[in-house]
Amino acid sequence: HFKTIADKSLIFELSGQLSDTTKAALDGGLIHTAWELLELATVGLKRTGDYEKIADLQENIAKGFSRANHDYFAAKAYQLAGEYFGKANIEWRSISNYREGGLKYKKEADKTDPKIYHYAIRSMLNQSINCFILANERSKAKEILNEAKILLLNYPNHISYFDELEVIN
């Protein structure tokens, strides 16, 4: 019933409890459960309009995913933290989180086998590029784009996809 509660103070309290439960799930290795709990807490907090609290939650849990070496989920959470800090007009934290998200997507892509998961790698590298663009680091985005084209050289459809992203200046 968390999604239907109207009392903001209760939403904040329950979001804090969900955050603690998310951390416990992470500590227990329940990565997908942790992500689902984070999403639930975010849905509740969105109803309050407090984007800074949402961003803090995302950033905090991103650090937990990172400590647990789950770079993909860390990247997603950092990217969302960047988005919500942007909505809260806290630009320096937005940029910092987008940068971290970009690094985590790249790290996850680097440890993924391109012979089996080339579509996943393309997606992660694309997200990394987007994060670096949003962090105002176009040179880093361009560097990753060039690396992606080399890494996925044996997959012409991916190369043409990244060729279309050459708008990065």
C-alpha positions in Angstrom: 0.0 0.0 0.0 3.1 2.2 0.0 2.1 3.6 -3.4 -1.2 4.9 -2.1 -0.1 6.7 1.1 -0.8 10.4 1.0 1.1 11.5 4.2 4.6 12.8 3.1 6.2 12.2 6.5 5.0 8.6 6.4 6.3 8.2 2.8 9.7 9.5 4.0 9.8 7.1 6.9 8.8 4.1 4.8 11.4 5.1 2.2 14.0 5.1 4.8 12.9 1.6 5.9 13.0 0.5 2.3 16.5 1.9 2.0 17.6 -0.1 5.0 16.0 -3.2 3.6 17.6 -2.6 0.3 21.0 -2.4 2.0 20.2 -5.7 3.8 19.2 -7.3 0.6 22.5 -6.2 -1.0 24.5 -7.5 2.0 22.7 -10.8 1.5 23.5 -11.0 -2.2 19.9 -10.5 -3.2 20.7 -8.1 -6.0 17.5 -8.2 -7.9 15.4 -7.8 -4.7 17.6 -4.9 -3.8 16.9 -3.2 -7.1 13.1 -3.8 -6.8 13.1 -2.3 -3.3 15.0 0.7 -4.6 12.4 1.1 -7.4 9.6 0.9 -4.8 11.2 3.5 -2.6 11.7 5.8 -5.6 8.1 5.5 -6.6 7.0 6.5 -3.2 9.4 9.4 -3.0 8.3 10.7 -6.5 4.9 11.4 -5.0 6.5 13.9 -2.6 8.3 15.8 -5.3 11.5 15.8 -3.3 14.0 15.1 -6.1 17.0 15.6 -3.8 15.8 12.8 -1.5 15.3 10.5 -4.4 18.7 11.3 -5.8 20.3 10.8 -2.3 18.6 7.4 -2.1 19.8 6.4 -5.6 23.3 7.6 -4.9 23.5 5.8 -1.6 22.3 2.5 -3.0 24.6 2.9 -6.1 27.5 3.0 -3.7 26.2 -0.2 -2.1 25.9 -1.9 -5.5 29.4 -0.7 -6.3 30.9 -2.1 -3.1 29.2 -5.4 -3.9 30.8 -5.3 -7.4 27.5 -5.2 -9.2 28.6 -2.5 -11.6 25.5 -2.7 -13.9 23.1 -1.9 -11.1 25.5 0.7 -9.7 25.6 2.4 -13.1 21.8 2.5 -13.4 21.4 3.9 -9.9 24.1 6.5 -10.4 22.5 7.5 -13.7 19.1 7.9 -11.9 20.8 9.9 -9.2 22.2 12.2 -11.8 18.8 12.6 -13.4 17.2 13.5 -10.0 19.9 15.8 -8.8 19.4 17.6 -12.1 15.7 17.9 -11.4 16.6 19.2 -8.0 18.9 21.8 -9.6 22.0 20.5 -7.9 24.1 20.4 -11.0 27.5 19.5 -9.5 26.1 16.3 -7.9 24.2 15.5 -11.1 27.4 15.7 -13.1 29.3 13.6 -10.5 26.7 10.9 -10.6 26.5 10.8 -14.3 30.3 10.5 -14.4 30.1 7.6 -12.0 27.3 6.0 -14.0 29.4 6.3 -17.1 32.4 4.7 -15.5 30.3 1.8 -14.1 28.6 1.0 -17.4 32.0 1.0 -19.0 33.5 -1.3 -16.3 30.6 -3.7 -16.7 30.9 -3.7 -20.5 34.7 -4.4 -20.2 34.1 -7.6 -18.2 31.4 -8.9 -20.5 32.2 -11.4 -23.3 31.5 -9.7 -26.6 31.2 -13.0 -28.4 28.1 -13.9 -26.5 26.7 -10.6 -25.2 27.5 -8.1 -27.9 24.1 -6.5 -27.8 24.3 -6.0 -24.1 27.8 -4.5 -24.5 26.4 -2.1 -27.2 23.7 -1.0 -24.8 26.0 -0.5 -21.8 28.5 1.4 -23.9 25.7 3.6 -25.3 24.6 4.3 -21.8 28.1 5.1 -20.8 28.4 7.5 -23.7 25.1 9.2 -22.7 26.2 9.5 -19.1 29.5 11.2 -20.1 27.6 13.6 -22.4 25.3 14.5 -19.5 28.4 15.0 -17.3 29.7 17.5 -19.9 32.6 15.2 -20.7 32.3 14.9 -24.4 35.9 13.9 -24.9 35.4 10.8 -22.7 32.2 10.0 -24.5 34.0 10.2 -27.8 36.8 8.0 -26.4 34.3 5.3 -25.4 32.5 5.6 -28.7 35.8 4.9 -30.5 36.6 2.0 -28.2 33.1 0.5 -28.8 33.7 0.6 -32.5 37.0 -1.3 -32.1 35.6 -3.8 -29.6 32.5 -4.6 -31.7 34.4 -4.5 -35.0 33.1 -8.0 -36.0 29.5 -6.8 -35.7 28.8 -4.4 -38.6 25.3 -3.5 -37.3 26.8 -2.3 -34.1 29.4 -0.3 -35.9 26.8 1.4 -38.0 24.8 2.1 -34.8 27.9 3.8 -33.2 28.6 5.6 -36.5 25.2 7.3 -36.1 26.4 8.6 -32.7 29.3 10.5 -34.3 27.5 13.7 -33.5 29.5 13.9 -30.3 31.8 16.9 -30.8 
